[in-house]
Amino acid sequence: MNTERPSPRYSDIDCWEPGDVLEGMIDSQFAAVAAVRAARTAIENAAKSMEARLRYRGRLIYVGAGTSGRLAAQDGAELMPTFSWPRERLVLIMAGGPAALTQSIEGAEDRAEEGVRLVREHDVDTKDVLIAVAASGTTPFTVACLREGKNAGALTVGIANNRDTPLLREADHPIWLDTGAEPIAGSTRLVAGTAQKVTLNLLSSLLMILLGRVYGGLMVDVQASNEKLLRRSEDMVMRIAGSTREEARDALGRARGSVKLAVLLSQGCDLKTAATLLDRGGGQLRKALALLGQRKMDAA
């Protein structure tokens, strides 16, 4: 596997000057991003299929072991505060359990039967999307999770850094990241890990945009859990609705913090009408505003 083989370019890296070590490793990070760009079509196709599956129901399930599992779990966890992705629609399956997020659990990635058990325990079915990440593409735990999820009818996305491996062959949407050998042989937290992180960022962000959780480049589904985010919510309502800060704050209060509802309230809707328009627009603020505009034209 390319991710495991020593690279001739870095064979004497321990003899280099520190600045040269950094320069070589920085170059490898650019190579990681280039590998993601080469996989752009696969990422796009996966996101579009995920959107169709998750628009009204279903869960996002992230699966992995070691570094890949930690990156997957991080991506999933960040969807809740950033896009208000419902906690009940997110499942994080990590080889070795929660403790493996901060330490290595010996042998956890080899326990294929544990992966099968966990997927069954979470009642994965045809409404769900399962994203499995493994640099090698052969990790028994991760491959078993993907295989069991697919057998249960879930849409499966496999992300790996070695070509023609089980994870990619069995996924509905394989995403191959051709990162090659690492500067430190086998240390896939470096180049492979960077490519995985960028891919997960792009995949989930594109999915959230397709699901209407972004408007005009703004995080209109953000959870205002602190003063900074509350201020940001007010700024978004002011920018979209053209309201004052006081008006934005009042609308957000009536909308229980929902930027989308607050914008519609600022346009003269009552709360019930705003919720109905947003529902008819599939949760997309742009569509809800268009429906409101048509409603006003019809009433004129």
C-alpha positions as MATLAB code, in Angstrom:
seq = 'MNTERPSPRYSDIDCWEPGDVLEGMIDSQFAAVAAVRAARTAIENAAKSMEARLRYRGRLIYVGAGTSGRLAAQDGAELMPTFSWPRERLVLIMAGGPAALTQSIEGAEDRAEEGVRLVREHDVDTKDVLIAVAASGTTPFTVACLREGKNAGALTVGIANNRDTPLLREADHPIWLDTGAEPIAGSTRLVAGTAQKVTLNLLSSLLMILLGRVYGGLMVDVQASNEKLLRRSEDMVMRIAGSTREEARDALGRARGSVKLAVLLSQGCDLKTAATLLDRGGGQLRKALALLGQRKMDAA';
ca = [
       0.000    0.000    0.000;
       1.310    3.423   -0.958;
       0.488    4.917    2.426;
       2.821    2.393    4.087;
       5.832    2.386    1.775;
       8.895    4.541    2.543;
       9.379    7.485    0.189;
      12.847    7.821   -1.431;
      12.436   11.593   -1.299;
      12.328   11.586    2.503;
      14.749    8.717    3.185;
      17.267   11.048    4.839;
      14.775   13.459    6.413;
      16.298   12.959    9.864;
      19.576   14.393    8.501;
      18.012   17.543    7.024;
      18.142   20.997    8.517;
      14.926   21.783   10.456;
      13.881   24.386    7.903;
      14.284   21.871    5.089;
      12.213   19.304    7.023;
       9.415   21.827    7.329;
       9.678   22.816    3.668;
       9.413   19.180    2.584;
       6.436   18.488    4.826;
       4.680   21.672    3.703;
       5.097   20.517    0.100;
       3.451   17.235    1.065;
       0.455   19.149    2.454;
      -0.050   20.846   -0.903;
       0.063   17.379   -2.473;
      -2.734   16.314   -0.110;
      -4.954   19.164   -1.299;
      -4.140   18.293   -4.919;
      -5.315   14.730   -4.247;
      -8.631   16.101   -2.971;
      -9.033   18.279   -6.066;
      -8.535   15.194   -8.242;
     -11.422   13.536   -6.356;
     -13.762   16.528   -6.782;
     -16.292   14.740   -9.003;
     -16.567   11.805   -6.618;
     -17.114   14.185   -3.689;
     -19.786   16.114   -5.594;
     -21.666   12.972   -6.618;
     -21.571   11.632   -3.063;
     -22.928   14.889   -1.617;
     -25.798   15.014   -4.095;
     -26.828   11.443   -3.280;
     -26.553   12.176    0.435;
     -28.776   15.244    0.094;
     -31.512   13.236   -1.615;
     -31.400   10.658    1.201;
     -31.236   13.120    4.109;
     -33.506   15.995    3.082;
     -36.435   15.008    5.286;
     -35.195   12.199    7.508;
     -32.368    9.768    8.094;
     -29.091    9.980    9.989;
     -25.495   10.768    9.190;
     -23.277    7.964   10.482;
     -19.513    8.435   10.665;
     -17.285    5.372   11.033;
     -13.546    4.967   11.504;
     -10.585    3.845   13.579;
      -7.494    5.653   14.819;
      -6.630    8.936   13.109;
      -9.264    8.441   10.413;
     -11.947    7.789   13.018;
     -10.990   10.874   15.014;
     -11.165   13.061   11.909;
     -14.548   11.577   11.006;
     -15.910   12.105   14.522;
     -14.694   15.703   14.559;
     -16.421   16.470   11.274;
     -19.684   15.008   12.521;
     -19.547   16.762   15.890;
     -19.040   20.168   14.265;
     -22.230   19.890   12.215;
     -24.422   20.428   15.276;
     -23.233   23.901   16.384;
     -22.430   25.111   12.861;
     -25.535   23.965   11.010;
     -27.909   22.891   13.804;
     -27.770   19.326   12.557;
     -30.022   17.415   14.999;
     -28.154   15.355   17.585;
     -30.594   12.486   17.107;
     -29.656   12.365   13.426;
     -25.924   11.951   14.062;
     -24.137    8.699   14.948;
     -20.385    8.471   15.582;
     -18.970    4.942   15.543;
     -15.335    4.755   16.631;
     -13.284    1.579   16.962;
     -12.514    1.250   20.652;
     -15.368    3.515   21.719;
     -15.218    7.086   23.063;
     -11.908    6.470   24.836;
     -10.254    5.956   21.431;
     -10.869    9.619   20.590;
      -7.965   10.597   22.852;
      -5.832    7.443   23.077;
      -4.871    4.370   21.115;
      -6.930    1.289   21.937;
      -4.843   -1.758   21.100;
      -6.391   -4.075   18.529;
      -9.646   -2.102   18.213;
      -9.331   -1.573   14.471;
      -9.030   -5.325   13.872;
     -12.361   -6.220   15.504;
     -14.632   -6.617   12.512;
     -17.318   -8.352   14.576;
     -17.502   -5.296   16.853;
     -18.162   -3.090   13.835;
     -21.018   -5.343   12.738;
     -22.457   -5.345   16.255;
     -22.413   -1.553   16.547;
     -24.077   -0.972   13.178;
     -26.836   -3.415   14.131;
     -27.142   -1.851   17.582;
     -27.845    1.537   15.982;
     -30.567    0.041   13.744;
     -29.026    1.429   10.549;
     -31.503    1.296    7.659;
     -32.457    2.662    4.222;
     -32.976    6.219    5.494;
     -29.365    6.581    6.658;
     -26.030    7.624    5.148;
     -22.851    5.957    6.413;
     -19.440    7.588    5.817;
     -16.499    5.258    6.436;
     -12.930    6.591    6.507;
      -9.697    4.569    6.490;
      -6.366    5.593    4.996;
      -5.461    2.000    4.176;
      -8.910    1.149    2.843;
      -8.564   -2.260    4.493;
      -9.188   -1.626    8.227;
     -11.322   -4.631    9.324;
     -13.528   -2.666   11.760;
     -14.282    0.104    9.254;
     -14.832   -2.198    6.289;
     -17.170   -4.373    8.364;
     -19.203   -1.305    9.394;
     -19.550   -0.162    5.801;
     -20.474   -3.637    4.583;
     -23.090   -4.114    7.316;
     -24.524   -0.652    6.716;
     -24.812   -1.328    3.004;
     -26.495   -4.666    3.665;
     -29.026   -2.777    5.821;
     -29.809   -0.453    2.910;
     -27.871    2.643    3.984;
     -26.181    4.821    1.376;
     -22.451    4.288    1.871;
     -19.512    6.607    1.217;
     -15.978    5.223    1.483;
     -12.931    7.498    1.819;
      -9.500    5.869    1.476;
      -5.967    6.700    0.352;
      -5.098    3.427   -1.378;
      -6.599    2.452   -4.699;
      -8.830   -0.577   -5.308;
      -9.162   -1.508   -1.634;
     -12.200   -3.187   -0.005;
     -13.571    0.066    1.430;
     -13.635    1.663   -2.022;
     -14.818   -1.427   -3.897;
     -17.825   -1.915   -1.614;
     -18.926    1.718   -1.112;
     -21.798    3.165   -3.141;
     -19.668    6.289   -3.479;
     -15.929    5.584   -3.307;
     -13.633    8.583   -2.831;
      -9.996    7.727   -3.542;
      -7.422   10.238   -2.312;
      -4.145    9.531   -4.103;
      -1.743   10.910   -1.509;
       1.020    8.340   -2.008;
       3.810    7.728    0.483;
       4.142    9.750    3.690;
       7.186   11.856    4.668;
       7.344    9.562    7.710;
       6.426    6.124    6.375;
       3.057    4.908    7.603;
       2.258    8.067    9.605;
      -1.045    8.700    7.877;
      -1.932   11.566   10.225;
       0.254   13.669    7.914;
      -0.599   13.699    4.179;
      -3.423   11.138    4.171;
      -4.942   12.749    7.261;
      -4.874   16.219    5.716;
      -6.568   14.944    2.562;
      -9.225   13.165    4.637;
      -9.900   16.279    6.725;
     -10.259   18.487    3.646;
     -12.527   15.919    1.974;
     -14.764   15.606    5.024;
     -14.965   19.409    5.294;
     -15.979   19.726    1.655;
     -18.392   16.807    1.673;
     -20.338   17.845    4.758;
     -20.290   21.566    3.926;
     -21.600   20.950    0.404;
     -24.268   18.674    1.878;
     -25.390   21.385    4.306;
     -25.514   23.972    1.511;
     -27.650   21.624   -0.591;
     -29.935   21.110    2.407;
     -30.506   24.876    2.695;
     -28.535   25.399    5.902;
     -26.524   28.208    4.276;
     -27.914   31.419    2.745;
     -25.780   34.023    1.008;
     -22.636   32.465    2.434;
     -24.027   32.780    5.966;
     -24.543   30.071    8.604;
     -28.268   30.722    8.960;
     -28.774   27.559   11.017;
     -26.037   28.328   13.552;
     -26.808   27.631   17.223;
     -26.282   30.878   19.149;
     -24.775   29.248   22.232;
     -22.683   32.238   23.354;
     -22.536   36.036   23.065;
     -20.341   35.961   19.967;
     -22.752   33.708   18.095;
     -25.777   35.669   19.314;
     -24.198   38.805   17.887;
     -23.493   36.941   14.656;
     -27.140   35.856   14.464;
     -28.244   39.455   14.890;
     -25.803   40.552   12.180;
     -27.213   37.948    9.792;
     -30.807   39.030   10.357;
     -29.813   42.680    9.902;
     -27.959   41.922    6.680;
     -30.644   39.728    5.102;
     -33.751   41.558    6.318;
     -32.360   45.093    6.385;
     -33.471   45.554    9.982;
     -31.888   47.415   12.882;
     -30.085   45.552   15.647;
     -32.983   46.107   18.016;
     -35.431   44.735   15.450;
     -33.164   41.771   14.763;
     -32.831   41.019   18.477;
     -36.596   41.179   18.939;
     -37.245   38.917   15.940;
     -34.684   36.379   17.151;
     -36.344   36.361   20.555;
     -39.732   35.614   19.049;
     -38.161   33.009   16.747;
     -36.352   31.312   19.677;
     -32.977   31.996   18.078;
     -33.778   30.777   14.556;
     -32.193   33.154   12.047;
     -34.398   31.867    9.233;
     -37.621   32.436   11.130;
     -36.371   35.792   12.405;
     -35.757   36.994    8.845;
     -39.278   36.022    7.838;
     -40.713   37.691   10.945;
     -38.790   40.833    9.993;
     -40.602   40.761    6.652;
     -43.983   41.005    8.357;
     -44.885   37.356    8.905;
     -46.327   35.985   12.089;
     -44.556   33.000   13.595;
     -47.020   30.414   12.280;
     -46.880   31.755    8.716;
     -43.080   31.959    8.822;
     -42.831   28.329    9.951;
     -45.264   27.247    7.219;
     -43.321   29.070    4.493;
     -40.050   27.604    5.674;
     -41.568   24.136    5.728;
     -42.995   24.567    2.223;
     -39.553   25.730    1.086;
     -37.943   22.531    2.356;
     -36.107   24.440    5.059;
     -34.429   26.734    2.524;
     -34.673   30.423    3.393;
     -34.289   31.545   -0.210;
     -37.315   29.494   -1.272;
     -39.315   30.665    1.748;
     -38.602   34.302    0.887;
     -39.668   33.669   -2.709;
     -42.918   32.141   -1.488;
     -43.459   35.150    0.765;
     -42.839   37.516   -2.142;
     -45.367   35.645   -4.281;
     -47.848   35.707   -1.423;
     -47.500   39.499   -1.163;
     -47.913   39.914   -4.925;
     -51.068   37.814   -4.907;
     -52.502   39.875   -2.064;
     -51.756   43.197   -3.789;
];
